[in-house]
Every structure is written in structure tokens, then in C-alpha cells.
């Protein structure tokens, strides 16, 4: 006889482990399934856990992993086109003081190895009471009264539950078996190529310290990242804004070449040399990368979270926090469904509705326009003009020692005028983002302006007509 649970979670990554932990803490009997020998086994490289995760999951502040390095500074390197890849502009910054929560004002991310992080989260789920089974590959779903009611494993084991959460990654078997989605379209995924390096902790502390994130931007490379952990470097990325479709449009489907070009850039090559970096693994995989939040993420008795649901955000394709947040939300909906004995389509729909209103859903606002804005980084004409304008303005205002200062400063407005076409192109893309993000506020301000206009119009009419004691049109004063 099949063993029964209140909830079955497929996949012990960040989303699955958070779902299992949340549900187990609420008293549910939870089974957490992982196909590998240990959680995070396939993830040997690094990543950055954003400050949002520490805001939303405060218990993470007690986490201490050997690979952790706090990133309090970010560096942006803006390069000329290949093959030179000379650095034209470099920006070095700490967090903005305008960030709305304290963790975000203190640091950007904490860099660490996914393998260590996934094991830690799975351990937290087990400590909360969830049962973890590894080497468990889901090959089928149990159906009952038109809904998902359990899973079948390779080898024939069967487990039943009123709700199943699919947290099994971009190639989600749960999504396919439940009939939610067959596979992603080419325009819904991004190719990610990465190289993982070992590096000297002493030299990383000396050269990098807490400036643990470096972004490299330029025509032909789009945008790649250089992330530093305690004793390692993770270099890679999708190339910001460079989805597979945009690469097709550029007739250049070479994500690996873009990464290798980044490594050839003198600024990147010098960093790797300075920290004694030694390559230890090459990776390539696909990530879902959408410009609008997907809605096909649930069905009767089943919900998808994280990459399985297509929730990586639309600019950097960052998805760990999104997986954790959606995992917790799905577990909360599962608890309600079990208590109500209702795992119908209508019941599961609460997950989508809440997710759309959450920070995960709001991260997709203006996604298309933001993607278009960052596509300029892959356009040599626009990127070159923007970069050179930044150089000209910075040198003219702050770093000019070659000419009379008044003459250099007098170039400020002409430089802006010369670059008006590219600035207008940026504005054309950026304006809809503001309108979409602040549509309610814009509508309120328009109503206010209309109201003020009516008041002033009335006042003008009264003044023109003289008011109660004024002259009447065509007659004498009353």
C-alpha cells in the first residue's frame, strides 16, 4: 500500500526545501524527494544570495558556510567591442541608501557555493520534521478524481498526498507529467555558460575584499559576471538581455564565445591572475527567462515553484530568492487546501493570485521594456555612444588636466546635445517602465491636475464675471 503524506515536494533545491520546511513547521507530514545522492550535488559552482532573502527569511542570518563572502561593493566594467575589450568606464559602488529595508542598505549579496547552501536548506527542512529521500527520481504522477494525488518513483514506489509541489528545476518533470507545460519555447529560455575557479583566500581578501561582484558589459558580450566566494571565483552569466531569441536576431548564437571573450578582457584577465584563479569546472545549462510572470504554474492538486514555474527575474535571471519565496507561498496554500480538504483548480489558484501580488510577481512589472533597455548593451552603436558620452562627461567635469577647465566644462551641454538621439532612445524604452510601475500614482496625479484645472477654470470665470457683486454679461452691476 502506498504511504500517505499531507504534502509531497519534488526537488530539494532552495524552493523545494523552503516549501518542505514551511509545511513541516505548520505540522504537516511532508515528503521531500531529491533525485541526486545529496541536495545540491550537481551545483558545484557559486552564486549570490541577495539581501532580499535575509529580509524575508531572517533565520538565514545564523547561517555560516565555509564558502561565504559578503558583497558590500559592486563594480561595473564597461568595455569596448572585441577584440580590444578595453575598459572605457568603471563604476564602483556600495548599496544605495534609498533601499527600503535595512539589509539592502548594508550589502548586496552573500556569495557562496550552491552545494553548501542546498545542503543547509535541506537540513533545515529535515530539522523541521520533513522526511528527505534522496536518489528518488519521479517518473509519474498519481491521479484521483481528476487531480494530482501523489507520485510514482523509478523502481515502482508510490507515495500519495493531496498536494504535490514541483520544485524540480527548469526541465520540470512534474510540470510535464501534470500537463501544465511540455517544454519552454526558444524565446522563454536563456543559455548560461559558467566557469568555476579555485582561488587564494588570502589574495581574494587582499585584492577583492567585499567588492565581490564585478559585471562586464560591452557589445558582443552583453554582460557577464565575476563573483567571488571565500576561496573561489564564479565567472559566467547569460549576458544581460541576451536571450536566445535576441542572439538569433543578432545572428550570433555563441554564449560560450561571449564568456571566453570576457575572460580575454584585460580587466577580467588581470583580476583572475591577481587572485591566483585556477579553472576547476565548466558548466552550461538553460534557465527559463521570461519578460512576464507565467500563469501556467498550478493545476488541481499541484503547484510549481522556482525555475520549474519560470520565475527567475527578467534582467539577471536571478532565481534563488524567487524559488524560496514561491516555495514558502506554495506551502502556505497547500496547508490551507489540506485543512479545507479542497485541492481543486480553484483552490490552487490562490497560489497564482498571491504570487502575482508578491515581490516576485512585481519584479516582472515592465519586464519587456527593461529587457529592451539592456539589449542596448549588446548593440555596438548605442553602447559605444553611451559609453563614450559617459567618458566625455566624466573627464570634462572631474578629471580634465589636459585643457583649460572652463573650456572642458563648457562642453557639458554640447556633449548632451550631440548624444540626444541615443538618450531619446533610452527614454523611449524607459518611459513605459515608469508608466507601468506607477500607473496608479500617475492616474491619481492626472485626476488631481484635472481637479485643479477645473478649480482654476472656475476661479478664472468668476474673476472674469466679477463674482456676486460683479457686472452681469450684457447688463449693469447688480
C-alpha positions in Angstrom: 0.0 0.0 0.0 1.3 3.5 -0.9 2.4 5.6 2.1 0.4 8.8 2.5 1.6 12.3 3.3 0.0 15.7 3.6 2.4 17.2 1.1 5.0 15.8 -1.4 7.7 18.2 -2.6 9.7 17.1 -5.7 13.2 18.6 -5.7 15.4 19.6 -2.7 16.8 22.8 -4.1 16.1 26.2 -2.4 12.4 26.3 -3.4 11.6 22.7 -2.5 13.5 22.8 0.8 11.8 26.1 1.9 8.4 24.6 0.9 9.1 21.4 2.9 10.4 23.4 5.9 7.4 25.8 5.9 4.9 23.0 5.7 6.6 20.8 8.3 6.8 23.7 10.8 3.0 24.0 10.3 2.5 20.4 11.4 2.1 18.8 8.0 3.5 15.4 7.2 6.0 16.2 4.4 8.0 14.1 2.0 10.9 15.8 0.2 12.2 13.9 -2.8 15.6 14.5 -4.4 16.9 12.6 -7.4 20.6 13.2 -6.6 22.6 11.5 -3.8 22.7 14.7 -1.8 20.9 18.0 -2.2 22.9 20.4 -4.4 25.2 17.6 -5.7 25.1 18.9 -9.3 25.6 22.6 -8.2 29.3 22.8 -7.5 29.7 26.5 -8.5 28.9 29.7 -6.8 26.0 32.2 -6.6 24.9 35.3 -4.8 22.2 35.1 -2.2 20.6 38.6 -2.3 19.8 40.7 0.7 16.1 40.1 -0.1 16.5 36.6 1.2 17.8 37.8 4.5 14.9 40.2 4.8 12.3 37.6 4.1 13.9 34.7 5.9 15.6 36.3 8.9 16.7 32.9 10.3 19.3 32.8 7.5 21.4 35.3 9.5 22.6 32.5 11.7 23.8 30.5 8.6 27.6 30.1 8.4 29.1 28.2 5.5 32.8 27.8 4.6 32.4 29.4 1.2 30.6 32.6 2.2 31.9 36.1 1.3 29.7 39.2 1.9 29.4 41.5 -1.1 29.1 45.1 0.1 30.5 46.7 -3.1 29.7 46.1 -6.8 31.9 47.0 -9.8 30.8 47.6 -13.3 33.3 47.4 -16.1 32.2 48.9 -19.5 34.3 47.6 -22.3 35.0 48.5 -26.0 34.0 45.9 -28.6 36.1 42.7 -29.2 38.8 42.1 -29.9 40.3 45.1 -27.9 37.8 45.0 -24.9 39.5 48.0 -23.4 37.9 49.3 -20.3 36.3 52.7 -21.1 34.3 53.2 -17.8 34.5 51.6 -14.4 31.8 52.2 -11.7 32.4 51.1 -8.1 29.6 51.5 -5.7 28.1 50.4 -2.4 24.4 49.9 -1.8 22.0 52.8 -2.2 20.8 54.5 1.0 17.4 54.6 -0.7 16.8 50.9 -0.4 13.6 50.3 1.5 14.8 47.7 4.1 17.9 47.7 6.3 19.6 44.6 4.9 19.5 46.1 1.4 21.3 49.2 2.6 24.0 47.1 4.2 25.0 44.7 1.5 24.1 43.4 -2.0 24.6 39.7 -1.7 26.4 36.9 0.1 28.4 34.8 -2.3 28.7 31.1 -1.6 28.6 27.6 -3.1 25.2 26.3 -4.1 26.2 22.8 -3.0 26.7 24.0 0.6 23.6 26.2 0.5 21.3 23.5 -0.8 22.5 21.0 1.8 22.0 23.6 4.5 18.4 24.3 3.5 17.5 20.6 3.1 18.9 20.1 6.6 16.7 22.9 7.9 13.7 21.2 6.3 14.6 17.8 8.0 15.1 19.6 11.3 11.6 21.0 11.0 10.2 17.5 10.6 10.2 16.8 6.8 11.3 13.4 5.5 14.1 13.6 2.9 14.5 10.7 0.4 17.5 11.0 -2.0 18.1 9.0 -5.2 14.4 9.3 -5.8 13.5 10.1 -9.5 9.8 10.9 -10.1 8.7 9.2 -13.3 4.9 9.5 -13.0 2.1 11.2 -11.1 -0.9 9.5 -9.3 -4.2 10.9 -10.3 -7.5 10.7 -8.4 -10.8 12.4 -9.3 -9.2 14.5 -12.0 -6.4 15.9 -9.8 -2.8 15.0 -8.9 -2.8 12.9 -5.8 0.8 11.6 -5.5 3.9 10.5 -7.3 5.5 7.4 -8.8 9.2 6.8 -8.5 11.6 5.0 -10.7 11.6 1.4 -9.4 7.8 1.4 -8.7 7.5 3.1 -5.3 4.3 5.1 -4.9 3.5 7.9 -2.5 0.3 9.8 -2.1 -0.7 13.3 -0.9 -3.5 15.8 -1.5 -1.0 18.3 -2.9 2.3 17.9 -4.8 4.8 20.8 -5.2 7.1 20.7 -8.2 10.4 22.3 -7.4 12.4 20.2 -9.9 14.0 22.9 -12.0 13.8 24.3 -15.5 13.2 20.8 -17.0 10.5 20.1 -14.5 9.1 16.5 -14.8 6.2 17.5 -12.6 5.2 20.3 -15.0 5.3 17.9 -17.9 3.6 14.9 -16.2 0.8 17.2 -14.8 0.1 18.5 -18.3 0.9 22.1 -17.2 3.7 22.6 -19.7 5.6 20.4 -22.2 8.8 22.4 -22.6 9.9 26.1 -22.8 9.8 27.8 -26.2 13.2 29.2 -27.5 12.2 32.7 -26.6 11.5 31.6 -23.0 14.9 30.4 -22.1 18.5 31.7 -21.8 21.7 29.8 -22.3 24.0 30.1 -19.2 27.7 29.3 -19.5 29.9 29.4 -16.4 33.5 28.6 -15.4 34.2 27.9 -11.7 37.7 28.7 -10.3 39.6 27.9 -7.2 41.4 30.9 -5.8 43.6 32.0 -2.9 41.6 33.2 0.1 44.5 35.4 1.1 44.7 37.1 -2.3 40.9 37.4 -2.6 40.8 39.1 0.8 43.6 41.5 -0.3 42.5 42.2 -3.9 38.7 41.8 -3.8 37.7 42.1 -0.1 34.0 42.9 -0.1 33.8 44.0 -3.7 32.7 40.5 -4.5 30.6 41.2 -7.7 32.1 42.6 -10.9 29.9 43.0 -14.0 31.5 43.1 -17.5 29.4 44.9 -20.2 30.0 45.6 -23.8 29.0 44.9 -27.4 29.3 41.3 -28.3 29.4 40.1 -24.7 26.1 41.7 -23.4 27.0 41.3 -19.8 28.8 38.7 -17.7 29.5 38.5 -14.0 32.6 37.7 -11.9 31.5 36.6 -8.4 34.0 35.9 -5.6 33.4 33.5 -2.7 35.8 32.8 0.2 38.1 30.7 -1.8 36.7 30.7 -5.3 35.5 32.7 -8.3 32.4 32.0 -10.4 32.5 33.6 -13.9 29.7 33.5 -16.3 26.1 34.6 -17.0 23.5 34.8 -19.7 24.8 38.1 -21.0 22.3 40.6 -19.7 19.4 41.0 -22.0 20.8 38.4 -24.4 18.1 35.7 -24.6 18.4 33.0 -27.2 16.0 34.9 -29.4 18.0 38.2 -29.2 21.0 36.1 -30.2 19.1 34.8 -33.1 18.2 38.4 -34.1 21.9 39.2 -33.8 22.8 36.1 -35.8 25.2 35.2 -33.1 24.2 32.1 -31.1 27.5 31.8 -29.2 27.1 32.2 -25.4 30.3 30.3 -24.8 32.2 32.6 -27.1 30.9 35.6 -25.2 32.1 34.2 -22.0 35.5 33.4 -23.4 35.7 37.0 -24.9 35.0 38.3 -21.4 37.9 36.3 -20.0 40.2 37.9 -22.6 39.3 41.4 -21.5 42.4 42.8 -19.7 40.4 43.9 -16.7 38.9 40.5 -16.2 42.2 38.6 -17.0 44.1 40.8 -14.5 41.6 40.0 -11.7 41.8 36.3 -12.3 45.6 36.5 -12.3 45.7 38.7 -9.2 43.7 36.1 -7.1 45.6 33.1 -8.4 42.5 31.7 -10.0 42.6 28.1 -11.4 39.8 26.7 -13.5 38.1 23.6 -12.0 34.8 23.2 -13.8 33.0 24.3 -17.0 29.2 24.4 -17.0 26.4 25.1 -19.5 22.7 24.9 -18.9 19.3 26.6 -19.7 17.3 28.8 -17.5 13.7 29.9 -18.0 13.8 33.7 -18.6 10.5 35.4 -19.3 9.5 39.1 -19.5 6.1 38.5 -18.0 5.3 36.3 -15.0 3.9 33.0 -16.2 0.4 32.0 -15.2 0.5 28.2 -16.0 2.1 27.3 -12.7 -0.6 25.3 -11.0 -3.3 22.7 -11.5 -5.7 20.5 -9.4 -3.5 19.2 -6.6 -0.2 20.6 -7.9 1.9 23.8 -7.9 5.2 24.7 -9.5 7.8 26.9 -7.8 11.1 28.5 -8.7 12.7 27.6 -12.0 10.0 24.9 -12.6 7.5 27.7 -12.7 9.7 30.1 -14.8 10.2 32.7 -12.0 13.8 33.9 -12.5 13.6 37.7 -12.7 13.7 39.3 -16.1 17.0 41.1 -16.1 19.7 39.0 -14.5 17.8 35.7 -14.5 18.4 35.5 -10.7 16.2 32.9 -9.3 17.2 31.5 -5.8 15.3 34.1 -3.8 12.3 33.7 -6.2 12.4 29.9 -5.6 12.5 30.3 -1.8 9.7 32.9 -1.8 7.4 30.9 -4.1 8.2 27.7 -2.2 7.0 29.2 1.1 3.9 30.7 -0.6 3.0 27.3 -2.2 3.4 25.6 1.2 1.0 28.0 2.8 -1.6 27.4 0.1 -1.1 23.7 0.4 -1.7 23.9 4.2 -5.0 25.7 3.5 -6.0 23.2 0.9 -5.4 20.3 3.2 -7.2 21.9 6.1 -10.2 22.6 3.8 -9.9 19.2 2.1 -10.0 21.0 -1.2 -7.1 20.7 -3.7 -9.2 21.7 -6.7 -8.1 24.0 -9.5 -9.9 26.9 -7.8 -8.2 26.2 -4.5 -4.7 26.1 -6.1 -5.4 29.3 -8.0 -4.8 31.2 -4.7 -1.1 30.5 -5.2 -1.0 32.3 -8.5 -3.1 35.2 -7.2 -0.9 35.7 -4.2 2.3 35.3 -6.2 1.3 37.9 -8.7 0.8 40.4 -5.9 4.1 39.5 -4.1 7.5 41.0 -4.7 8.2 38.0 -7.0 5.3 39.0 -9.3 6.0 42.7 -9.1 9.6 42.0 -10.2 8.1 41.3 -13.7 6.5 44.8 -14.0 8.0 46.4 -17.0 9.9 43.3 -17.8 9.7 43.6 -21.6 10.9 47.2 -21.5 13.7 46.5 -19.0 14.9 43.7 -21.3 14.8 46.1 -24.3 16.8 48.6 -22.3 19.5 46.1 -21.5 19.5 44.9 -25.1 21.3 48.2 -25.8 24.3 46.7 -24.1 24.5 44.3 -27.0 24.2 47.0 -29.6 27.6 48.3 -30.6 26.2 51.6 -31.9 24.1 52.5 -28.8 26.5 51.1 -26.3 29.5 52.8 -27.8 27.8 56.2 -27.9 26.6 55.8 -24.3 30.0 54.7 -23.1 31.9 57.5 -24.8 29.4 60.1 -23.6 29.9 58.9 -20.0 33.7 59.2 -20.6 33.4 62.6 -22.1 31.2 64.0 -19.3 33.2 62.5 -16.5 36.5 63.7 -17.9 35.1 67.2 -18.7 33.7 67.7 -15.3 36.1 66.0 -12.9 39.3 64.6 -14.5 40.4 67.1 -17.1 44.0 68.2 -16.7 44.8 68.5 -20.4 42.9 71.7 -21.1 41.6 74.9 -19.6 38.9 73.8 -17.1 36.4 76.4 -18.3 36.7 75.1 -21.9 36.3 71.5 -20.7 33.2 72.3 -18.6 31.7 74.3 -21.4 31.5 71.1 -23.4 29.0 69.6 -21.0 25.8 70.7 -22.8 27.1 70.2 -26.3 28.0 66.6 -25.4 24.5 66.0 -24.2 23.1 67.7 -27.4 25.3 65.5 -29.6 24.0 62.4 -27.9 20.4 63.4 -27.8 19.3 60.6 -30.3 20.6 57.8 -28.1 19.3 59.5 -25.0 15.9 59.7 -26.6 16.1 56.0 -27.5 16.8 55.2 -23.8 13.9 57.4 -22.8 11.6 55.7 -25.3 12.3 52.4 -23.6 12.4 53.6 -20.0 9.2 55.7 -20.0 6.8 52.8 -20.3 8.5 51.1 -17.3 7.7 54.2 -15.2 4.2 54.3 -16.5 3.6 50.6 -15.8 5.2 50.7 -12.4 3.5 53.9 -11.3 0.3 53.8 -13.3 -1.9 54.2 -10.2 0.1 57.2 -9.0 0.1 58.7 -12.5 -3.6 58.3 -12.7 -4.1 60.0 -9.3 -1.8 62.9 -10.3 -3.7 63.3 -13.6 -7.0 63.4 -11.7 -5.5 65.9 -9.3 -4.4 68.1 -12.2 -7.8 67.8 -13.8 -9.4 68.9 -10.5 -7.0 71.8 -10.0 -7.7 72.8 -13.6 -11.4 72.8 -13.0 -10.9 74.9 -9.9 -8.7 77.4 -11.6 -11.0 77.5 -14.6 -13.9 78.2 -12.3 -11.9 80.9 -10.4 -11.0 82.5 -13.7 -14.6 82.5 -14.8 -15.7 84.0 -11.6 -13.0 86.7 -11.7 -13.9 87.4 -15.3 -17.6 87.7 -14.4 -17.0 89.7 -11.4 -18.5 87.3 -8.9 -21.6 88.0 -6.9 -21.1 91.7 -6.9 -19.7 91.9 -10.4 -21.2 93.0 -13.6 -23.5 90.7 -15.4 -22.9 89.9 -19.0 -24.7 92.4 -21.2 -26.1 94.4 -18.2 -25.2 96.7 -15.3 -23.9 95.8 -11.9 -26.5 94.4 -9.6 
